[in-house]
């Protein structure tokens, strides 16, 4: 079984997908974390993220895998280091590079053949697995998504500005929706869920009522 969960940044995709994976005892693949991992590697190696050739070459020499619902970059588990504001503000530049997407999609499809999975991202139902058994699309207002991101970062000790975060989210939405290859897109056959005024448990219940 393949469950695709798409939507813009901060709509709750990863949070919901992790819970669903646990409840259904299936594997969770955070595809956004894959692009974050490449972004993180570029930043720590001083690679110019606007240099598509340099980023693509680095991606080709990078090993990314998921084990026990953890992402591994070159054999090392990544956690908070790919959730920093710097990575968040640069990941869309990496994700729009066609060669990088080809590489990551190949990995996603290979993992998807191993067992039942739930994947979240921008183009899972539209490009990676267009024939997924279930295709969800989560949305929420930019203000709500900004509040969630602000709360997440301040709880980790970051000194951030809510208005700036909302502006970055809107900017990222535009980049993700307008990139040339495999953009963020809501296909006609998705199940649309607006998470703006819903609790996590309510959204999980929505998912399970449809899947079961």
DRENMARVO-901531 format. One record per residue: residue in three letters; x, y, z of N, C-alpha, C in turn. Coordinates in steps of 0.001 Angstrom, whole numbers, padded with zeros to 6 digits, always signed. Example, Ala and Ser with C-alpha at 12.3 -4.5 7.8 and 13.67 -1.06 7.14 Angstrom:
BEGIN
ALA+013190-005690+007800+012300-004500+007800+013200-003300+007800/SER+012850-002250+007080+013670-001060+007140+012900+000030+007870/
***
This chain:
BEGIN
UNK+000841-001196+000000+000000+000000+000000+000874+001243+000000/UNK+000503+002203-000837+001234+003469-000902+000257+004606-000618/UNK+000591+005425+000382-000215+006578+000756+000611+007831+000477/UNK+000092+008710-000352+000778+009951-000705+000147+011109+000056/UNK+000997+011944+000654+000516+013122+001387+001266+014344+000865/UNK+000557+015212+000184+001180+016408-000380+000601+017665+000249/UNK+001255+018790-000039+000775+020070+000457+001927+021015+000715/UNK+001625+022282+000970+002669+023284+001199+003353+023116+002550/UNK+004414+023863+002745+005188+023806+003992+004323+024197+005182/UNK+004407+023400+006248+003727+023739+007487+002271+023329+007566/UNK+001798+022559+006573+000388+022151+006580+000135+020977+007515/UNK+001218+020349+007999+001078+019241+008947+001364+017877+008365/UNK+001936+017846+007186+002168+016579+006476+003016+015601+007275/UNK+004181+016041+007705+005104+015142+008401+004529+014650+009720/UNK+003931+015571+010472+003346+015215+011770+002292+014122+011601/UNK+001386+014324+010655+000297+013368+010430+000834+012060+009861/UNK+001738+012157+008890+002259+010947+008244+002975+010035+009238/UNK+003718+010619+010169+004417+009818+011182+003422+009051+012055/UNK+002360+009724+012448+001362+009081+013307+000640+007967+012549/UNK+000274+008242+011306-000413+007228+010487+000491+006013+010282/UNK+001769+006259+010029+002723+005159+009846+002767+004284+011084/UNK+002760+004926+012253+002809+004184+013510+001522+003389+013733/UNK+000390+004016+013474-000895+003353+013710-001135+002194+012744/UNK-000639+002316+011520-000848+001262+010524+000343+000303+010439/UNK+001384+000613+011217+002601-000203+011216+003205-000321+009823/UNK+003346+000833+009170+003981+000875+007857+005144+001862+007907/UNK+005953+001896+006873+007125+002767+006850+006745+004193+006462/UNK+007417+005144+007090+007208+006562+006786+008439+007118+006082/UNK+008211+007741+004931+009314+008342+004181+009065+009845+004090/UNK+009885+010610+004786+009803+012070+004767+010631+012565+003589/UNK+009976+012730+002431+010738+013105+001230+011323+014505+001356/UNK+010629+015385+002105+011175+016723+002307+012496+016686+003046/UNK+012642+015713+003953+013896+015568+004698+015051+015209+003771/UNK+014743+014538+002666+015790+014181+001714+016390+015436+001087/UNK+015528+016362+000698+016010+017622+000120+016663+018492+001188/UNK+016151+018405+002406+016786+019122+003513+018192+018571+003771/UNK+018343+017260+003642+019649+016641+003865+020667+017140+002837/UNK+020243+017218+001579+021133+017741+000536+021451+019207+000806/UNK+020433+019972+001206+020643+021391+001532+021646+021535+002672/UNK+021450+020744+003707+022356+020767+004867+023789+020438+004438/UNK+023947+019430+003600+025289+019040+003159+025927+020144+002325/UNK+025118+020816+001505+025645+021940+000722+026121+023064+001640/UNK+025317+023374+002644+025650+024482+003547+026920+024207+004353/UNK+027068+022978+004874+028245+022693+005705+029506+022519+004860/UNK+029308+022315+003540+030457+022187+002644+030676+023436+001793/UNK+029969+024512+002160+030110+025809+001456+029879+025685-000050/UNK+028908+024865-000429+028526+024745-001830+027502+025827-002146/UNK+027694+026551-003226+026766+027593-003649+025457+026936-004083/UNK+024375+027176-003344+023124+026486-003650+022489+026971-004954/UNK+022990+028074-005512+022476+028548-006805+023250+027936-007967/UNK+024323+027206-007654+025121+026542-008680+024569+025125-008882/UNK+023674+024966-009858+022968+023703-010032+023907+022544-010341/UNK+024935+022802-011086+025879+021725-011421+026619+021240-010177/UNK+027072+022179-009357+027800+021820-008137+026889+021059-007169/UNK+025647+021515-007028+024702+020840-006134+024379+019443-006657/UNK+024176+019321-007969+023872+018017-008570+025022+017040-008390/UNK+026241+017524-008562+027411+016657-008387+027525+016182-006941/UNK+027247+017089-005997+027282+016701-004591+026201+015659-004301/UNK+025009+015858-004858+023903+014928-004628+024228+013534-005164/UNK+024913+013485-006302+025286+012189-006904+026246+011412-006015/UNK+027028+012137-005215+028020+011492-004344+027495+011296-002923/UNK+026183+011474-002757+025574+011410-001430+024723+010160-001285/UNK+024830+009523-000131+024024+008344+000152+022906+008728+001119/UNK+021663+008567+000672+020509+008868+001512+019636+007630+001619/UNK+019226+007317+002841+018372+006149+003042+017489+006372+004264/UNK+016440+005562+004372+015564+005574+005537+015596+004205+006188/UNK+015826+004199+007488+015778+002954+008264+015047+003237+009566/UNK+014079+002396+009890+013309+002568+011131+012762+003981+011261/UNK+012290+004516+010131+011689+005856+010056+012664+006977+010411/UNK+013967+006720+010272+015000+007752+010425+015686+007972+009088/UNK+016076+009222+008818+016817+009505+007600+018311+009463+007878/UNK+019036+008851+006966+020488+008732+007082+021147+009485+005928/UNK+022108+010321+006261+022920+011022+005276+024337+010482+005376/UNK+024764+009794+004324+026106+009194+004308+026361+008362+005564/UNK+025327+007610+005957+025456+006688+007074+025193+007267+008454/UNK+024892+008580+008523+024667+009231+009813+023212+009679+009928/UNK+022598+009401+011089+021220+009848+011325+021175+011375+011421/UNK+020209+011978+010742+020001+013415+010841+018725+013682+011628/UNK+018769+014696+012493+017577+015068+013264+017385+016582+013183/UNK+017718+017300+014257+017451+018739+014318+018294+019554+013341/UNK+019441+019025+012918+020327+019820+012061+019714+020145+010701/UNK+018703+019360+010266+018061+019676+008986+016763+020456+009183/UNK+016478+020848+010434+015253+021601+010725+015554+023046+011122/UNK+016762+023511+010858+017126+024884+011210+016474+025862+010235/UNK+016418+027128+010637+015845+028163+009781+016660+028313+008502/UNK+017982+028183+008605+018850+028323+007431+018537+027253+006387/UNK+018353+026021+006834+018003+024943+005906+016619+025189+005320/UNK+015656+025560+006165+014286+025807+005699+014228+026895+004635/UNK+015029+027935+004807+015001+029060+003880+015724+028779+002567/UNK+016484+027695+002512+017249+027388+001299+016809+026118+000577/UNK+015977+025299+001228+015666+023992+000664+014920+024068-000668/UNK+014089+025084-000873+013352+025188-002136+014281+025404-003318/UNK+015411+026083-003082+016400+026268-004143+017004+024942-004576/UNK+017176+024041-003625+017722+022722-003917+016665+021845-004579/UNK+015443+021908-004051+014370+021032-004525+013936+021327-005956/UNK+014234+022520-006450+013804+022846-007810+014802+022368-008875/UNK+015958+021867-008429+016974+021407-009388+016567+020038-009939/UNK+016391+019959-011244+015845+018758-011884+016686+017520-011611/UNK+017987+017630-011717+018852+016456-011515+018747+015931-010083/UNK+018633+016842-009137+018496+016438-007733+017170+015711-007535/UNK+016110+016242-008142+014801+015594-008009+014812+014203-008640/UNK+015434+014061-009789+015543+012733-010411+016177+011739-009447/UNK+017266+012156-008819+017988+011277-007896+017122+010907-006693/UNK+016467+011903-006102+015664+011659-004914+014429+010817-005234/UNK+013807+011071-006385+012612+010313-006778+012958+008852-007020/UNK+014114+008604-007604+014559+007211-007800+014646+006482-006461/UNK+015203+007178-005453+015327+006585-004112+013934+006344-003517/UNK+013054+007336-003657+011704+007215-003103+010953+006044-003726/UNK+011046+005908-005030+010338+004821-005716+010918+003462-005338/UNK+012226+003419-005161+012854+002150-004767+012402+001740-003371/UNK+012350+002700-002461+011903+002410-001099+010438+001975-001119/UNK+009647+002615-001996+008234+002310-002083+007929+000904-002573/UNK+008929+000250-003190+008721-001118-003663+009036-002149-002581/UNK+009653-001716-001486+010073-002659-000450+008922-003095+000442/UNK+008018-002159+000755+006942-002466+001705+005876-001385+001619/UNK+004823-001523+002408+003796-000477+002469+004403+000787+003071/UNK+004095+001923+002462+004707+003179+002897+003709+004326+002870/UNK+003991+005337+003672+003331+006630+003571+004432+007649+003330/UNK+004283+008447+002293+005287+009439+001921+004651+010815+001919/UNK+005376+011824+002376+004854+013178+002277+005849+014067+001555/UNK+005304+015047+000837+006157+015955+000083+005334+016961-000690/UNK+005832+017329-001874+005139+018296-002736+004569+017632-003991/UNK+005220+016541-004418+004859+015959-005720+004668+014444-005647/UNK+004315+013931-004469+004210+012478-004318+003056+011932-005153/UNK+001875+012502-004977+000713+012013-005722+000684+012449-007166/UNK+001338+013560-007488+001304+014081-008851+002425+013520-009728/UNK+003554+013159-009118+004694+012729-009926+005359+011444-009445/UNK+005669+011353-008164+006434+010202-007684+005604+008922-007748/UNK+004408+008971-007155+003497+007816-007176+002101+008266-007616/UNK+001924+008555-008911+000614+009024-009387-000494+007988-009228/UNK-000114+006723-009076-001104+005662-008889-001163+005180-007440/UNK-000805+006046-006504-000845+005690-005083-002253+005251-004695/UNK-002327+004349-003714-003634+003849-003271-004482+004956-002652/UNK-003829+005867-001916-004527+007005-001313-003686+008256-001544/UNK-004373+009333-001931-003668+010588-002212-004334+011726-001430/UNK-003634+012190-000406-004136+013270+000435-003407+014571+000093/UNK-004104+015680+000264-003492+016991+000061-003905+017878+001239/UNK-002920+018274+002048-003188+019083+003239-002909+020556+002967/UNK-003797+021401+003454-003603+022845+003330-003863+023507+004674/UNK-003378+024735+004810-003661+025586+005970-003266+026996+005557/UNK-003822+027994+006214-003498+029376+005860-002022+029660+006144/UNK-001418+030597+005414-000022+030971+005692+000171+031433+007130/UNK-000826+032122+007681-000733+032615+009051-000669+031450+010044/UNK-001523+030455+009835-001532+029283+010704-000222+028517+010583/UNK+000259+028355+009375+001514+027621+009164+002693+028385+009748/UNK+002633+029709+009645+003681+030531+010241+003704+030403+011754/UNK+002519+030398+012356+002420+030241+013808+003012+028907+014253/UNK+002729+027850+013512+003260+026525+013854+004786+026523+013777/UNK+005316+027111+012712+006769+027151+012528+007420+028014+013611/UNK+006777+029142+013914+007289+030042+014954+007358+029319+016296/UNK+006304+028609+016640+006255+027863+017902+007358+026804+017941/UNK+007517+026090+016825+008532+025038+016746+009932+025600+016961/UNK+010229+026723+016310+011574+027298+016390+011845+027945+017745/UNK+010851+028656+018299+011075+029298+019596+011244+028256+020698/UNK+010544+027129+020570+010701+026060+021556+012105+025452+021498/UNK+012751+025581+020345+014117+025081+020202+015151+026150+020554/UNK+014668+027324+020946+015581+028372+021400+015991+029385+020356/UNK+015377+029339+019168+015727+030293+018114+015022+031627+018345/UNK+015723+032716+018057+015160+034060+018142+014632+034421+016756/UNK+013327+034287+016549+012752+034469+015217+011596+035459+015255/UNK+011263+035979+014082+010192+036956+013927+009039+036310+013176/UNK+007837+036363+013752+006678+035693+013163+006364+036225+011766/UNK+006382+037544+011600+006054+038124+010291+007039+037670+009223/UNK+008313+037585+009587+009324+037141+008630+009114+035676+008253/UNK+008720+034873+009225+008471+033456+008957+007305+033293+007990/UNK+006236+034067+008208+005073+034000+007312+005471+034424+005891/UNK+006295+035479+005793+006764+035923+004474+007576+034843+003787/UNK+008433+034159+004549+009250+033081+003977+008378+031915+003512/UNK+007317+031620+004262+006413+030534+003890+005699+030858+002581/UNK+005225+032094+002452+004556+032516+001217+005526+032471+000046/UNK+006763+032914+000282+007795+032873-000757+008097+031441-001174/UNK+008151+030550-000176+008436+029144-000478+007286+028503-001240/UNK+006050+028849-000884+004886+028356-001621+004997+028714-003102/UNK+005380+029965-003371+005492+030438-004751+006574+029670-005505/UNK+007713+029459-004842+008811+028730-005478+008424+027283-005746/UNK+007788+026647-004757+007413+025242-004905+006345+025054-005978/UNK+005419+026005-006075+004312+025889-007025+004719+026253-008449/UNK+005755+027068-008585+006130+027581-009901+007419+026999-010461/UNK+008021+026045-009711+009247+025457-010256+008905+024696-011536/UNK+009890+024603-012395+009667+024029-013723+009342+022542-013683/UNK+010040+021800-012817+009913+020349-012812+009197+019858-011560/UNK+008148+019050-011742+007384+018445-010642+007021+019457-009551/UNK+006264+020481-009898+005901+021492-008903+004873+020981-007896/UNK+004700+021746-006830+003616+021491-005879+002309+021672-006635/UNK+001508+020609-006693+000276+020663-007492-000784+019765-006889/UNK-002009+020261-006842-003138+019481-006334-003844+018838-007517/UNK-003747+017528-007633-004400+016820-008737-005892+016647-008432/UNK-006639+016271-009463-008099+016183-009322-008553+015047-008412/UNK-007688+014051-008223-008120+012863-007473-007653+012840-006017/UNK-007184+013983-005504-006710+014004-004109-007874+014157-003131/UNK-007621+013761-001897-008547+014007-000791-008029+015241-000064/UNK-008745+016341-000181-008295+017621+000369-008714+017761+001827/UNK-007749+018096+002687-008034+018318+004106-007412+019647+004533/UNK-008257+020559+005004-007781+021844+005529-007522+021664+007025/UNK-006263+021793+007421-005878+021550+008818-005878+022817+009670/UNK-006271+023949+009084-006159+025238+009778-006799+025215+011164/UNK-008027+024765+011244-008751+024817+012513-008924+023442+013155/UNK-008110+022482+012718-008244+021117+013240-007068+020750+014141/UNK-007351+019899+015111-006281+019365+015951-005602+018218+015199/UNK-004440+017822+015693-003729+016696+015090-004594+015441+015135/UNK-005225+015195+016267-006071+013999+016408-007226+014007+015417/UNK-007799+015168+015178-008919+015266+014223-008468+014931+012806/UNK-007292+015411+012435-006778+015118+011092-006435+013635+010960/UNK-005830+013075+012001-005512+011639+011999-006790+010823+011841/UNK-007838+011208+012553-009122+010503+012446-009678+010589+011024/UNK-009513+011756+010384-009961+011913+008999-009242+010906+008092/UNK-007932+010799+008278-007136+009882+007478-007600+008436+007677/UNK-007688+008037+008928-008001+006646+009247-009405+006247+008806/UNK-010331+007195+008855-011699+006897+008416-011724+006588+006928/UNK-010856+007231+006172-010797+007010+004723-009999+005757+004388/UNK-008848+005593+005053-007980+004450+004744-008598+003127+005188/UNK-009252+003121+006346-009809+001877+006863-011162+001548+006243/
***
